Amino acid sequence: MSSVFIVGGATSVLRGGKFGHGFASAGATQMASPAISKIAKGNHDFAGRAARISVAAIVAGTISDATGGKFANGAITGAFSRAFNDDYRHKAKTNVAKLLLQGMIPEEKRYFLKLLKH
């Protein structure tokens, strides 16, 4: 998780902002990630992803603004972070699971699916 804070700070600097504003907004958004993940839970189509990405943008933008940074810089960082880190993982996990399931016998499939639920 600490890399998220650092990347957020570095991204802020690259956009002409201050490291601390990006650090704080990226960190707060990452800490809010479990709650954001509950929005449209299980819905991984465009609408579900768009809702979670929008909330992440609002959280990050608000934190950036509250710490003296620009709302837009924080919102962009939060949206991209959510889109590429959190929601993309689900898609990758699903694709790997499909590939693994193709070569399994029924008993292995049941065990594997049970593990994925936890």
C-alpha positions in Angstrom: 0.0 0.0 0.0 2.9 2.4 0.7 3.7 2.5 -3.0 0.3 3.9 -3.7 1.1 6.9 -1.5 4.4 7.5 -3.2 3.1 7.2 -6.7 0.3 9.6 -5.8 2.8 12.1 -4.5 5.0 11.7 -7.5 2.1 12.1 -9.9 1.1 15.3 -8.2 4.6 16.7 -8.6 4.6 15.8 -12.3 1.4 17.8 -12.7 2.9 20.8 -11.0 1.4 20.2 -7.6 3.0 19.3 -4.3 4.1 15.9 -3.2 2.2 16.0 0.0 -1.2 16.7 -1.6 -0.9 13.7 -4.0 0.5 11.6 -1.1 -2.5 12.4 1.1 -5.2 12.1 -1.6 -3.8 8.8 -2.9 -3.5 7.4 0.6 -7.0 8.4 1.6 -8.4 6.9 -1.5 -6.6 3.7 -1.0 -7.8 3.5 2.6 -11.3 4.1 1.4 -10.9 1.4 -1.2 -12.7 -1.4 0.8 -15.8 0.9 1.2 -15.6 2.0 -2.5 -15.4 -1.7 -3.5 -18.8 -2.3 -1.9 -20.5 0.2 -4.4 -22.3 -1.9 -7.0 -20.6 -5.0 -5.5 -20.4 -7.8 -7.9 -21.2 -5.5 -10.8 -18.1 -5.5 -13.0 -19.7 -4.1 -16.1 -19.3 -0.5 -17.3 -21.9 1.0 -14.9 -20.4 -0.7 -11.8 -16.8 0.3 -12.7 -17.9 3.9 -13.5 -19.6 4.3 -10.2 -16.6 3.1 -8.2 -14.1 5.1 -10.3 -16.3 8.2 -9.9 -16.4 7.9 -6.1 -12.7 7.3 -6.0 -12.2 10.5 -8.0 -14.5 12.5 -5.6 -12.7 11.2 -2.5 -9.2 11.9 -3.9 -10.2 15.3 -5.2 -11.8 16.3 -1.9 -8.7 15.3 0.1 -6.4 17.1 -2.4 -8.5 20.2 -2.0 -8.7 19.9 1.7 -4.9 19.7 2.0 -4.4 22.8 -0.2 -4.0 21.1 -3.5 -6.1 21.1 -6.6 -9.3 19.1 -6.7 -8.8 18.2 -10.4 -5.3 16.8 -9.8 -6.5 14.6 -6.9 -9.6 13.5 -8.8 -7.5 12.4 -11.8 -5.1 10.5 -9.6 -8.0 8.8 -7.7 -9.8 7.8 -10.9 -6.8 6.4 -12.6 -5.7 4.6 -9.5 -9.1 3.0 -9.1 -9.4 2.1 -12.8 -6.0 0.5 -13.2 -5.3 -0.9 -9.8 -8.5 -2.1 -8.2 -11.0 -2.8 -10.9 -8.5 -4.2 -13.3 -7.4 -6.8 -10.7 -10.9 -8.3 -10.8 -10.8 -8.7 -14.6 -7.3 -10.3 -14.4 -8.3 -12.6 -11.6 -11.4 -13.7 -13.5 -9.4 -14.5 -16.7 -6.8 -16.5 -14.8 -9.6 -18.4 -13.0 -11.3 -19.3 -16.3 -8.0 -20.6 -17.7 -7.3 -22.7 -14.7 -10.9 -24.1 -14.6 -10.6 -25.4 -18.1 -8.1 -28.1 -17.2 -9.5 -29.2 -13.9 -11.5 -32.3 -13.0 -14.8 -31.6 -11.1 -13.4 -32.1 -7.6 -10.6 -29.7 -8.3 -13.0 -27.1 -9.7 -15.2 -27.3 -6.6 -12.2 -26.8 -4.3 -10.8 -23.9 -6.5 -14.2 -22.1 -6.6 -14.5 -22.5 -2.8 -11.1 -20.8 -2.4 -12.0 -17.9 -4.7 -15.1 -17.1 -2.5 -12.9 -16.5 0.6 
